[in-house]
Amino acid sequence: MRTLFSTPVRKPRWQGFAVVLVCGLVLALTFMAYFAPDLMVALTNTVWALCGF
């Protein structure tokens, strides 16, 4: 049970790593869009098709 003056609960180390990995992946995909726009359009269309939209 947490009280007013208890120490905060720390997140596991893998969660921080996962956040950094996802952010890096999004950033890499953004920069890839500048170098291979046709590939990124195809990837986006595939994701939309898989999601059912």
RODO-2510 file (C-alpha; in nm, 4 decimals, decimal comma):
residues 53
     n   res          X          Y          Z
     1     m     0,0000     0,0000     0,0000
     2     r     0,1402     0,3382    -0,0934
     3     t     0,1193     0,6248     0,1464
     4     l     0,1835     0,9943     0,1052
     5     f     0,5563     0,9703     0,1809
     6     s     0,6409     0,6328     0,0278
     7     t     0,9017     0,5986    -0,2428
     8     p     0,7703     0,5928    -0,5988
     9     v     0,7463     0,2595    -0,7735
    10     r     1,0187     0,2269    -1,0382
    11     k     0,9338     0,0892    -1,3804
    12     p     1,1240    -0,2169    -1,4959
    13     r     1,4338    -0,1516    -1,7049
    14     w     1,2880    -0,3250    -2,0120
    15     q     1,0002    -0,0767    -2,0298
    16     g     1,2389     0,2151    -2,0649
    17     f     1,4296     0,0250    -2,3317
    18     a     1,1048    -0,0519    -2,5163
    19     v     1,0046     0,3157    -2,5179
    20     v     1,3432     0,4189    -2,6577
    21     l     1,3231     0,1430    -2,9203
    22     v     0,9751     0,2460    -3,0371
    23     c     1,0744     0,6133    -3,0529
    24     g     1,3851     0,5238    -3,2531
    25     l     1,1788     0,3112    -3,4911
    26     v     0,9317     0,5931    -3,5520
    27     l     1,2169     0,8372    -3,6090
    28     a     1,3916     0,5979    -3,8484
    29     l     1,0719     0,5434    -4,0477
    30     t     1,0223     0,9192    -4,0697
    31     f     1,3694     0,9714    -4,2146
    32     m     1,3271     0,6728    -4,4478
    33     a     1,0246     0,8492    -4,5953
    34     y     1,2562     1,1136    -4,7384
    35     f     1,4825     0,8616    -4,9128
    36     a     1,2273     0,6029    -5,0339
    37     p     0,8827     0,7600    -5,0605
    38     d     0,7409     0,4765    -5,2743
    39     l     0,8424     0,2208    -5,0135
    40     m     0,6837     0,4210    -4,7348
    41     v     0,3592     0,4607    -4,9296
    42     a     0,3496     0,0849    -4,9868
    43     l     0,4212     0,0195    -4,6187
    44     t     0,1481     0,2606    -4,5109
    45     n    -0,1026     0,1008    -4,7475
    46     t    -0,0128    -0,2423    -4,6097
    47     v    -0,0630    -0,1277    -4,2503
    48     w    -0,4007     0,0272    -4,3364
    49     a    -0,5039    -0,2938    -4,5154
    50     l    -0,4009    -0,5111    -4,2202
    51     c    -0,5913    -0,2908    -3,9763
    52     g    -0,9080    -0,3298    -4,1817
    53     f    -0,9632     0,0354    -4,2743
***
